[in-house]
Amino acid sequence: MDRLTGKVAIITGAARGMGASHARKFVSEGAKVVIADILEDEGKALADELGKNAKFLELDVTNKDNWEKVVAATEKAFGPVNVLVNNAGISMNKSIDDITEEDYRKIVDINQVSVFLGMKTIVPSIRKADGGSIVNISSMNGIVGGAIGYTDTKFAVRGSTKAAALSLSHEGIRVNSVHPGVIETPMIAQGDSKDVIQEFAKHIPNKRIAKPEEVSNLVLYLASDDSSYSTGSEFVVDGGLTAQ
């Protein structure tokens, strides 16, 4: 399989869950991949598993200086970047009565500001590579409503994707968003989300929770040249939830 042969990719939040699935898929398709995460032990273990075409770099996605260091280190190790997958994110299931300002600002920084920082920092490298693809992982809650804070940020990712796509399309840089539904990852097992997610899964038209690999197949398509005429669009992988 060689749909990404010759391409260099940075995937955030790639030490586990969907990000790790994306990293495995990309390496299997010929890409050189930087696993960017704050989870050092898990990230290094995954890089060791994937071999010479994978490298772990520690990244706090809310920190501009960290972003600049990771992009520079990626170029040094593998060359200019062709693909960025803004995958890092957190969930939070609190009512508007219970969520605090500190909670809200944290989720905005991690889910929304990080996407802006990633896109802004990566563009000069993608220009060196003569174009490429940015894939922003939003959520089905970037299409329909959900928890306060989480929904806000995922709608914002959808909007910033469209704005960036319009700004960069003339340079051969495509920007699209992916909107997963309920996916089997560590994030859905968090204390304040687990029970709600399990109950919600009963209402999925496909009657099951998705595997991370099912999202990775879509991310692969958007990262590859197969999607060369797709930009500024949202791609939903939710088992039919938002079709109801």
Residue pairs with C-beta under 8 A, 6 or more apart in sequence:
1 28
1 29
1 30
2 29
2 30
3 29
3 30
3 220
3 224
3 225
3 226
4 26
4 29
4 30
4 31
4 83
4 220
4 223
4 224
5 29
5 30
5 31
6 30
6 82
7 30
7 31
7 32
7 82
7 83
7 132
7 223
8 31
8 32
8 33
8 34
8 74
8 78
8 79
8 80
8 81
8 82
8 83
8 129
9 26
9 31
9 32
9 33
9 34
9 81
9 82
9 83
9 84
9 85
9 223
10 33
10 34
10 36
10 70
10 71
10 74
10 81
10 83
10 84
10 85
10 118
10 122
11 19
11 22
11 23
11 26
11 33
11 34
11 35
11 36
11 85
11 87
12 19
12 36
12 37
12 59
12 61
12 85
12 86
12 87
12 88
12 114
12 118
13 19
13 36
13 37
13 61
13 87
13 88
13 89
14 20
14 22
14 23
14 33
14 35
14 36
14 37
14 43
14 46
14 85
14 87
15 35
15 37
15 39
15 42
15 43
15 46
15 56
16 37
16 39
16 42
16 46
16 185
16 186
17 185
17 186
17 187
17 212
18 87
18 137
18 180
18 183
18 185
18 212
18 215
18 216
19 35
19 37
19 85
19 87
19 88
20 35
20 42
20 46
20 212
21 212
21 213
21 215
21 216
22 85
22 87
22 215
22 216
22 219
22 220
23 33
23 35
23 46
23 50
23 54
24 46
24 50
24 216
25 213
25 216
25 217
25 219
25 220
26 33
26 83
26 220
26 223
27 33
27 50
27 51
27 53
27 54
29 220
29 224
31 53
31 83
31 223
32 53
32 54
32 55
32 77
32 78
32 79
33 50
33 53
33 54
33 55
34 54
34 55
34 56
34 57
34 70
34 73
34 74
34 77
34 78
35 43
35 46
35 47
35 50
35 54
35 55
35 56
35 57
36 43
36 56
36 57
36 58
36 59
36 61
36 70
36 88
37 43
37 56
37 58
37 59
37 88
38 58
38 59
38 60
40 56
40 58
43 56
43 58
44 56
46 54
46 56
47 54
47 55
47 56
55 74
55 77
55 78
57 70
57 73
57 74
58 66
59 66
59 67
59 70
60 66
61 67
61 86
61 88
61 110
61 114
61 117
61 118
62 109
62 110
62 113
62 114
62 117
63 117
64 117
64 121
67 117
67 118
67 121
68 121
71 81
71 121
71 122
71 125
74 81
74 125
75 81
75 125
75 128
79 129
80 125
80 126
80 128
80 129
81 122
81 125
81 126
81 129
81 132
82 126
82 129
82 131
82 132
82 133
83 132
83 133
83 134
83 135
83 223
84 118
84 119
84 122
84 126
84 132
84 133
84 134
84 135
85 134
85 135
85 137
85 219
85 223
86 114
86 115
86 118
86 119
86 134
86 135
86 136
86 137
86 157
87 137
88 110
88 114
89 110
89 111
89 137
89 153
89 187
90 106
90 107
90 110
90 111
90 187
91 147
91 150
91 187
91 188
91 190
91 193
92 99
92 103
92 107
92 147
92 149
92 150
92 192
92 193
93 147
93 150
93 192
93 193
93 196
94 103
94 147
94 148
94 149
94 192
95 148
96 148
99 148
99 149
103 149
104 148
104 149
107 149
107 150
107 153
108 149
108 152
108 153
111 150
111 153
111 154
111 156
111 157
112 152
112 153
112 156
112 157
112 160
115 136
115 157
115 160
116 160
118 134
119 134
119 136
119 160
119 164
119 175
122 134
123 168
123 173
126 132
126 134
126 173
127 171
127 173
130 172
131 171
131 172
131 173
131 174
132 172
132 173
132 174
133 173
133 174
133 175
133 176
133 222
133 223
133 224
133 227
134 161
134 164
134 173
134 174
134 175
134 176
135 176
135 177
135 178
135 219
135 222
135 223
136 157
136 160
136 161
136 175
136 176
136 177
136 178
137 157
137 177
137 178
137 180
137 219
138 154
138 155
138 157
138 158
138 161
138 177
138 178
138 179
138 234
139 146
139 150
139 154
139 179
139 180
140 146
140 179
140 180
140 181
140 236
140 238
140 241
140 242
141 147
141 150
141 151
141 154
141 155
142 151
142 154
142 155
142 157
142 158
142 177
142 179
142 234
143 158
143 179
143 234
143 236
143 242
144 241
144 242
145 151
146 154
154 179
157 177
158 177
158 179
158 234
161 175
161 176
161 177
161 232
161 234
162 175
162 232
164 175
165 174
165 175
165 176
165 231
165 232
165 233
166 232
168 174
168 175
169 231
169 232
174 222
174 227
174 228
174 230
174 231
175 231
175 232
176 222
176 227
176 230
176 231
176 232
176 233
176 234
176 235
177 233
177 234
177 235
178 215
178 218
178 219
178 222
178 234
178 235
178 237
179 234
179 235
179 236
179 237
179 238
179 242
180 210
180 215
180 237
180 238
181 204
181 210
181 236
181 237
181 238
181 239
181 241
181 242
182 188
182 197
182 200
182 201
182 204
182 209
182 210
182 238
182 239
182 241
183 209
183 210
183 211
183 212
183 214
183 215
184 209
184 210
184 211
184 212
185 212
187 193
188 194
188 197
188 209
201 208
201 209
203 241
204 238
204 239
204 240
204 241
205 239
205 240
205 241
205 243
205 244
206 239
206 240
207 239
208 239
210 237
210 238
210 239
214 237
215 237
218 235
218 237
221 227
222 230
222 235
236 242
